[in-house]
């Protein structure tokens, strides 16, 4: 059994998260629940209750999305989640068309 309290980062402020957040860098395909996986992004961090990814698509707070996190090895199957967008902020990094956005989501369901 893993005690996630052992993995908390020592910070000068009290951590509000209930779950450990892992830094990751893996491809993601996503879309609104009615349209399928039509957009692409890159997952930057993941926890038991949320994820943050970058994409070229601006999303709105409250948007309901379905996403497939696709590990780069063939051993681990994709993780499918239904999530609610909490925030979407434009970053200073520019993509070839438009801007880059960081999207934070609350995971509702993991399939």
N, C-alpha and C positions, 0 to 999 in steps of 0.2 A: 504494500500500500504506500502511496506517495503522499507525504505531508507537504502541501504546497506552501505552507508557512516557511519552510526551510529555503524556499527559492525566491522569497521576496527581496527586492533590491532595497538596499539601505539608502533612504532619501531623507532630506531635511523636512519633508512634509509627510503627513500621514497618507498612506496609500488608500484610495477609495475602492479599488477593484476587488471583487470577490474571488477572482480567479487569476492565476498566473498568465501573463501575456508572453507569447513566444515570438521572436523575430523570425520571419520566414521570407522567402523570395520564390514564389511559385506562380505559374500562370493561372488565370481565372477566366472563365467565360460566364457571362451572366445576361439576364434579361428580365423584363417585367414578367410577372408570373403568367401572363397570357400569351407572351410572344416567343418563348423558348430562349436558347442561349445564343444571342446574336451580337453581343458586345464583348470586348476583351479588356483585360486588366492584369495587374500584378499584385498579389497579396503581399503585404508588408509586415503585418502582425496578426496573430490569431490567439484567441483564448476560448474557454469553454462557452462563453456567452457572447462573443463578438469578434469582429474582424475589421481590419482596415486595409483598403486596397487603393491603388492608383489606376486611373483610366482617363481616356480622352472625352468621356461622356459626362456632362453635368447632370447630377441627380438632385432631387428635392427631398428635404426632410419629410419622412413619412412614406416615401415610395416603398412599395413591396417588391422585392426582387427574389429571384431564384438563381443560385450560383453554383458552379461546379469548380472546385479547387482541384487542380490537376498536378499531382506530384510529378517530378521529372523522371522518376524511376518507374519501371513497369511492375514492381513488386507491390506497391501501395495503390489501391484503387482510388479513383476520384472521390472526394467528399462533396456531397450534394447538400446544400443548405437553403432554407427559406429565411430571409432576413428583412429587417426594416431599416431603412436609411435614417441615421441619427443626425448626420451632418455631411456636407460636401463643401470643401474649400479649395479654391484655386491655389496651386503652388507656383513658385517662381520658375519652375522648370517648364520649358516650352516644348510641346510636341510638334511634329511636322505640320499638323493642321490644328489650329485652335490651341487651347491650353491644356495643361495636365491638372487633374483634380484628385484630391485625397478624399476618399469616401469611408466614413465610419458607420458600421452597421451593428445592430443587435441581432444575434442569431435566434430565430424563433424555433426552427426545427432542423435537426441534423438527420439526414436519411442514410 
